[in-house]
């Protein structure tokens, strides 16, 4: 494993172990601040909780690079008389990924409890119940309490949060699995790229955003405050290179390099990338010998789609990290793809000139 991959893996383990669903990114934010402040000329946390770090360039112009800190999770919505917790989703939580999973419950006091997601025994399920995926309202979290009073003594209250309980695991030499790789993998790329940027031509804004999983909210407010001339999001994308998926639906593959996004699958509400920015990313990847893929995505979107709509508009695209089993406790990414995403992000930040930004806008930068 290369030195950069080892650094990425070590940082990724730290980021993925943090509990940080949308709106509760505090633990992740602490790690991000510690990493960014070593290399930033300026750093602040805005009102919504985004972390913004700036590396000053030689010339006018602003490049924003964003990755989100939050993960999918659950709110505790009810504690029953027998101490079982009912939950509701935070973000896009697929019900098929929930059954019989271990979870971490974090209380408002900061207590960390372990639990499992349960369902009534299969022996007493009706035939029609056996044949369908249970809805989240039919599931419960067992934290080992035998009554409401015991659960409350353990510190649990309605409104507390829960996330999947999985450690990051290395598979072979390059691939890892675990929870929250959407988007702690993009976040790790952001942190390592920012660390390794030399003297940029324009100001580079590294932004760790909040609440992406519930509507791209942090990116909206951060972009409004920064008013970037161009923007890149760093996020995962669907790697459907698995059995029983037709080859024409293999939009990206693990281990073939980061993907340069042309369009999200839901283009009506997602992103059609700026063509000149896409061409620039491809030009840089080819000149630097960085493997890459071109992404016409199957679905989902990223912070770039809301940044693109900031004020009078921002030229934007996404550097995507292929990921299998997104929004599950066992998301899988390839460290080589992350390493090459770091290289591509770093190269873009170093090579973007004011003249290129002016061409993106068709006017001079003020």
Buried (B, 14 or more C-beta within 10 A) or exposed (E): BEEBBEBBBEBBBBBBBBBBBBBBBBBBBEBBBEBBEEBBEEBEBBEBBBBBBBBEBEBBBBBBBBBBBBBBBBBBBEBEEEBBBBBEBBBEBBBEBBBEBEBBBBBEEEEEBEBBBBBEEEEEBEEEEEEEEBEBEBBBBBBEBEEBEBBBEBBBEEEBBBBBBBEBEBEEEBBBBBBBBBBBBBBBBBBBBBBBBEEBBBBBBBBBBBBBBBEBBBBBBBBEBBEBBBBBBBBBBBBBBEEEEEEEEBBBBBBBBBBBBBBBBBBEEBBBBBEBBBEBBBEBBEEBEBBBBEBEBBEBBBBBBBBBBBEEEBBBBBBBBBBBBBBBBBBBBBBBBBBBBBBBBBBBBBBBBBEBBBEBBEEEBE
